[in-house]
Amino acid sequence: MAIVATLVAIILNDAAQAVLQWIATFFFVVAWAPVSVGIYQRDEGWIRGAAWKAIRWWLFIFAPVALANLIFAAIN
């Protein structure tokens, strides 16, 4: 799904492209978290670990970047 959103975003412009890029990022994070926790770390509680990893990534990396983008867009 993330690859499809990325490919569609390539042909779009402006706000639609930005929204699809964020959606693609969300899908990549949701896909990577279980791989990281379940396969690489071999954690028995991989579902919970994957959920927490995805939430942490969104709260501490992607949400601040999105907020900075909104502020920058509002200023300009």
C-alpha positions in Angstrom: 0.0 0.0 0.0 2.9 2.4 0.8 4.5 1.8 -2.6 1.1 2.5 -4.3 0.6 5.7 -2.4 4.2 6.8 -3.3 3.7 6.0 -7.0 0.4 7.9 -7.1 1.9 10.9 -5.2 4.6 11.2 -7.9 2.0 12.3 -10.5 0.1 14.7 -8.2 0.9 18.2 -7.2 0.7 20.4 -4.1 -1.6 19.4 -1.2 -2.7 16.1 -2.7 0.9 15.0 -3.2 1.8 16.0 0.4 -1.1 14.1 1.8 -0.3 11.0 -0.1 3.4 11.2 0.9 2.3 11.3 4.6 0.0 8.4 4.0 2.8 6.4 2.4 5.1 7.3 5.3 2.4 6.0 7.7 2.2 2.7 5.8 5.9 2.3 5.7 6.2 2.8 9.5 3.4 0.5 10.2 5.0 -2.2 8.0 8.5 -1.7 9.4 7.7 -1.8 13.1 6.6 -5.4 13.1 9.5 -6.5 11.0 11.9 -4.7 13.4 10.4 -6.0 16.6 9.2 -9.4 15.5 11.9 -10.6 13.1 15.1 -8.8 14.1 14.6 -8.6 17.8 12.6 -11.9 18.1 10.5 -10.5 20.9 7.6 -12.7 22.0 5.4 -9.7 22.6 6.1 -8.4 19.0 2.6 -7.1 18.4 2.7 -4.8 21.4 6.3 -3.9 20.7 5.5 -3.1 17.1 2.6 -0.9 18.1 4.7 1.0 20.7 7.5 1.5 18.2 5.2 2.9 15.5 3.5 5.2 18.1 6.9 6.4 19.3 8.1 7.1 15.8 5.0 9.1 15.0 4.9 11.1 18.2 8.6 11.9 18.4 9.6 12.1 14.7 6.8 12.6 12.3 4.3 14.7 14.3 6.9 17.4 15.1 8.0 17.5 11.5 4.3 17.8 10.4 3.8 20.6 12.9 6.9 22.4 11.7 5.5 22.1 8.1 2.2 23.5 9.1 3.8 26.4 10.9 6.0 27.1 7.9 3.0 26.9 5.5 1.1 29.3 7.7 3.9 31.8 7.8 4.4 31.8 4.1 
